[in-house]
Amino acid sequence: MPKAGFKSITVSENVYDRFYEVYDNSKDSLALKGVNSFAGYITYMLEARMEEDRTFAMYAPMIEKVSVDEDRVILKDNNKKRIAEVTVQRGELFCQLCEKKDCIHIGFVFSLPDVYQILDARGIKNPR
């Protein structure tokens, strides 16, 4: 039973081991943030994720991901009431709607975790 004021959750051993490995390798930097235990690390990560979700929810209604293809991401820009196509050109992202390499659509694409992982694997970095 957990201590009073706390709850218990169950995760797979694989998930536990992955989180514990990151925690164990980051103890020094986490201690500077006031995280001194594995349970504290999990709490810290959950709170950070909830804050990201809250921030993302504020801006997500403006732009929506429609689809992801090999070399492009299609977005729906609800402010402009237009479709934005972000493509990979010469190793960089380019917005066909804005005709720019750095716009809100490019930033939105980099904020999508699944797309960011693909871009990172291909060596495409956020210019900011």
C-alpha positions in Angstrom: 0.0 0.0 0.0 1.3 3.5 -0.8 1.8 6.1 1.9 -1.1 8.3 2.8 -1.7 11.0 0.2 -0.1 8.9 -2.6 -1.4 6.5 -5.2 0.2 3.5 -6.9 0.3 2.7 -10.6 1.4 -0.4 -12.5 3.6 -0.2 -15.6 5.3 -2.9 -17.6 8.9 -3.9 -16.6 10.1 -2.6 -20.0 8.6 0.9 -19.4 9.9 0.9 -15.8 13.4 -0.1 -16.9 13.5 2.6 -19.6 12.5 5.3 -17.2 14.8 4.0 -14.5 17.8 4.0 -16.9 17.2 7.6 -17.9 16.8 8.6 -14.2 19.9 6.7 -13.2 22.0 8.4 -16.0 20.6 11.8 -15.1 20.7 11.9 -11.3 23.1 14.8 -11.1 21.2 17.1 -13.4 17.9 16.1 -11.9 19.1 16.8 -8.4 19.7 20.4 -9.5 16.0 20.6 -10.4 15.0 19.2 -7.0 14.4 15.7 -8.2 16.0 13.3 -5.6 14.3 10.0 -6.1 12.9 7.8 -8.9 9.3 8.4 -7.7 10.1 12.2 -7.8 11.5 11.8 -11.3 8.3 10.0 -12.5 6.2 12.8 -10.9 8.4 15.5 -12.5 8.0 13.8 -15.9 4.3 13.5 -15.6 3.8 17.1 -14.5 6.1 18.3 -17.4 4.0 16.3 -19.9 0.7 17.6 -18.6 2.1 21.2 -18.9 3.1 20.4 -22.5 -0.3 19.0 -23.3 -2.0 22.1 -21.8 0.2 24.4 -23.9 -0.3 22.3 -27.0 -4.1 22.3 -26.5 -4.1 26.1 -26.5 -2.5 26.3 -30.0 -3.5 23.0 -31.5 -7.0 24.2 -32.6 -5.2 26.7 -34.9 -3.3 24.0 -36.8 -4.0 20.3 -37.2 -1.9 17.5 -38.6 -3.8 16.0 -41.6 -1.2 13.5 -42.9 2.4 12.6 -42.9 4.1 11.2 -46.0 7.7 10.3 -46.8 8.8 13.8 -47.6 5.9 16.0 -46.5 3.4 16.8 -43.8 0.0 18.2 -44.6 -1.5 20.6 -42.1 -4.9 22.3 -41.8 -4.4 26.0 -40.8 -7.7 26.9 -39.2 -6.8 30.6 -38.9 -6.1 31.0 -42.6 -8.7 28.4 -43.6 -6.0 26.9 -45.8 -4.1 23.7 -46.2 -0.3 24.0 -45.6 2.1 21.5 -47.1 5.5 21.3 -45.4 8.0 19.5 -47.5 11.6 18.4 -47.2 13.8 20.3 -49.7 17.6 20.0 -49.8 17.6 18.7 -46.2 15.4 21.5 -44.8 11.7 21.9 -44.2 9.9 24.3 -46.5 6.4 25.6 -46.1 4.6 25.7 -49.5 1.8 27.9 -48.1 4.1 30.6 -46.6 6.9 30.0 -49.0 9.3 30.1 -46.1 11.8 27.9 -44.2 10.7 29.3 -40.9 7.1 29.9 -40.1 4.4 28.7 -37.7 3.8 25.6 -39.8 7.4 24.6 -39.7 7.4 25.1 -35.9 4.3 23.0 -35.6 5.8 20.2 -37.6 8.8 20.2 -35.3 6.5 20.0 -32.3 5.0 16.7 -33.4 6.9 13.9 -31.6 6.4 11.3 -34.3 7.5 13.6 -37.1 10.4 15.1 -35.0 11.8 11.6 -34.5 11.8 11.0 -38.3 13.4 14.4 -39.0 16.0 13.9 -36.3 16.9 10.5 -37.7 17.4 12.1 -41.2 19.6 14.9 -39.7 17.0 17.6 -40.1 17.2 20.0 -37.1 15.0 22.8 -36.0 16.8 26.0 -37.0 15.8 27.9 -33.8 
